[in-house]
């Protein structure tokens, strides 16, 4: 049963083959063209043979002396001279008077004379007054056989005497047409066979590029998207298809790699978030065990334990708030964007920033009238995040932090620069990833979880801006933000 289904499937695939379809349709078109040519050839050849035969009969008529012709017409059948007037066998000649009486005189002693067809009187009258040089028709006689009839006006000494009707059997002409048709059909069949034998290898060679594409596509799967089909095989349509398919593979590969990277980032995110939450929760759990063991009865130890637990709970609360903020930013929330001056916002924050800096030297270089659309609270958070980062990584006494705001032709540039320890180049491309920290131990000292810069980038993205970082070990770090500006004119 299975083998029967397999054979049926193979037959189905065979009949669905592009090669077979092209071959059959090409041969069908070729056969149609040959048939059309054969019909046209038959019609033209039939017209040519009949017309040529009619002209031959007319020429034979003109070769007969009019005197002899008139003697035969005027003589009685018993006294009619036996002059050979028609040279071709199977040809009959009959005279029809033009006086309206319809008198007919058979002028030849042809065995088929009795079967000479008679036309209506009006046809003879029309011939008598016609100016056509050659008038012929094909009609059936009494036996149902086709006869070629040539009608010729008879004039003697300038006067119309009547109409001469020349009749000839069309059998020989049909034999010629039949033989020509047989020859043509035979040659057409031979041409189709030769076309089949010739077209098969040509078609097979023509479809090689398409077969190559099919073989390459069979090798491609979700784990092997780096294969590309041949793009230049000398056939315009196949090359265009190959280019389009390669472009699709390129997009699929990028999509798969992006999905793979997203899954890896999600895995790292879950692991890092779990780790960050586990540390303070473990600490709180340990201090609760200490309390249960009797620390409640010791006021000094109780106060120290509770203070530590409060710090750890604040750390957990801050981490959860940051995660919730990132989740909201990922959904592109409807933040309150309004026109305002970024320079005024920074000037309002100056006293707070100097307080956070402690003994560090803080330099402000703020251009006036920098107008843009922004969410004031979110922009404050961006400035504070970058500023806290600079404070944490600079010397408390010798540290220098510089905040610069300037206008450029393509927008607004905000820079936060410090002379801290700097960041190695291998870490720069990962700074804005969630939970990524250059120095884990130092970040934990200040309660950081590696979310500040990720939040900053998300806010900048919502403001349709970009953020860039440059840093050198031992020289410091510069964060540069570019934002669109509103032209005050």
Rosetta blueprint (number, residue, H / E / L):
1 X L
2 X H
3 X H
4 X H
5 X H
6 X H
7 X H
8 X H
9 X H
10 X H
11 X H
12 X H
13 X H
14 X H
15 X H
16 X L
17 X L
18 X H
19 X H
20 X H
21 X H
22 X H
23 X H
24 X H
25 X H
26 X H
27 X H
28 X H
29 X H
30 X H
31 X H
32 X H
33 X H
34 X H
35 X H
36 X H
37 X H
38 X H
39 X H
40 X H
41 X H
42 X H
43 X H
44 X H
45 X H
46 X H
47 X H
48 X H
49 X H
50 X H
51 X H
52 X H
53 X H
54 X H
55 X H
56 X H
57 X H
58 X H
59 X H
60 X H
61 X H
62 X H
63 X L
64 X L
65 X L
66 X H
67 X H
68 X H
69 X H
70 X H
71 X H
72 X H
73 X H
74 X H
75 X L
76 X L
77 X L
78 X L
79 X L
80 X L
81 X L
82 X L
83 X L
84 X L
85 X L
86 X L
87 X L
88 X L
89 X L
90 X L
91 X E
92 X E
93 X E
94 X E
95 X E
96 X E
97 X E
98 X L
99 X L
100 X L
101 X L
102 X L
103 X L
104 X E
105 X E
106 X E
107 X L
108 X L
109 X L
110 X L
111 X L
112 X L
113 X H
114 X H
115 X H
116 X L
117 X L
118 X L
119 X L
120 X L
121 X H
122 X H
123 X H
124 X H
125 X H
126 X H
127 X H
128 X H
129 X L
130 X L
131 X L
132 X L
133 X L
134 X L
135 X E
136 X E
137 X E
138 X E
139 X E
140 X E
141 X L
142 X L
143 X L
144 X L
145 X L
146 X E
147 X E
148 X E
149 X E
150 X E
151 X E
152 X E
153 X E
154 X E
155 X E
156 X E
157 X L
158 X L
159 X E
160 X E
161 X E
162 X E
163 X E
164 X E
165 X E
166 X E
167 X E
168 X E
169 X E
170 X L
171 X H
172 X H
173 X H
174 X H
175 X H
176 X H
177 X H
178 X H
179 X H
180 X H
181 X H
182 X H
183 X H
184 X H
185 X H
186 X H
187 X H
188 X H
189 X H
190 X H
191 X H
192 X H
193 X H
194 X H
195 X H
196 X H
197 X H
198 X H
199 X H
200 X H
201 X H
202 X H
203 X H
204 X H
205 X H
206 X H
207 X L
208 X H
209 X H
210 X H
211 X H
212 X H
213 X H
214 X H
215 X H
216 X H
217 X H
218 X H
219 X L
220 X L
221 X L
222 X L
223 X L
224 X L
225 X L
226 X L
227 X L
228 X L
229 X L
230 X L
231 X L
232 X L
233 X L
234 X L
235 X L
236 X H
237 X H
238 X H
239 X H
240 X H
241 X H
242 X H
243 X H
244 X H
245 X H
246 X H
247 X H
248 X H
249 X H
250 X H
251 X H
252 X H
253 X H
254 X H
255 X H
256 X H
257 X H
258 X H
259 X H
260 X H
261 X H
262 X H
263 X H
264 X H
265 X H
266 X H
267 X H
268 X H
269 X H
270 X H
271 X H
272 X H
273 X H
274 X H
275 X H
276 X H
277 X H
278 X H
279 X H
280 X H
281 X H
282 X H
283 X H
284 X H
285 X H
286 X H
287 X H
288 X H
289 X H
290 X H
291 X H
292 X H
293 X L
294 X L
295 X H
296 X H
297 X H
298 X L
299 X H
300 X H
301 X H
302 X H
303 X H
304 X H
305 X H
306 X H
307 X H
308 X H
309 X H
310 X H
311 X H
312 X H
313 X H
314 X H
315 X H
316 X H
317 X H
318 X H
319 X H
320 X H
321 X H
322 X H
323 X H
324 X H
325 X H
326 X H
327 X H
328 X H
329 X H
330 X H
331 X L
332 X L
333 X L
334 X L
335 X L
336 X L
337 X L
338 X E
339 X E
340 X E
341 X E
342 X H
343 X H
344 X H
345 X H
346 X H
347 X H
348 X H
349 X H
350 X H
351 X H
352 X H
353 X H
354 X H
355 X H
356 X H
357 X H
358 X L
359 X L
360 X L
361 X E
362 X E
363 X E
364 X E
365 X E
366 X E
367 X L
368 X L
369 X L
370 X L
371 X E
372 X E
373 X E
374 X E
375 X L
376 X H
377 X H
378 X H
379 X H
380 X H
381 X H
382 X H
383 X H
384 X H
385 X H
386 X H
387 X H
388 X H
389 X H
390 X H
391 X H
392 X H
393 X L
394 X L
395 X L
396 X L
397 X L
398 X L
399 X L
400 X E
401 X E
402 X E
403 X E
404 X E
405 X E
406 X E
407 X E
408 X E
409 X L
410 X L
411 X E
412 X E
413 X E
414 X E
415 X E
416 X E
417 X E
418 X E
419 X L
420 X L
421 X L
422 X L
423 X L
424 X L
425 X H
426 X H
427 X H
428 X H
429 X L
430 X L
431 X L
432 X L
433 X L
434 X L
435 X L
436 X L
437 X L
438 X L
439 X L
440 X H
441 X H
442 X H
443 X H
444 X H
445 X H
446 X L
447 X L
448 X L
449 X L
450 X L
451 X L
452 X H
453 X H
454 X H
455 X H
456 X H
457 X H
458 X H
459 X H
460 X H
461 X H
462 X H
463 X L
464 X L
465 X L
466 X E
467 X E
468 X E
469 X E
470 X E
471 X E
472 X E
473 X L
474 X L
475 X L
476 X E
477 X E
478 X E
479 X E
480 X E
481 X E
482 X E
483 X E
484 X L
485 X L
486 X L
487 X L
488 X L
489 X L
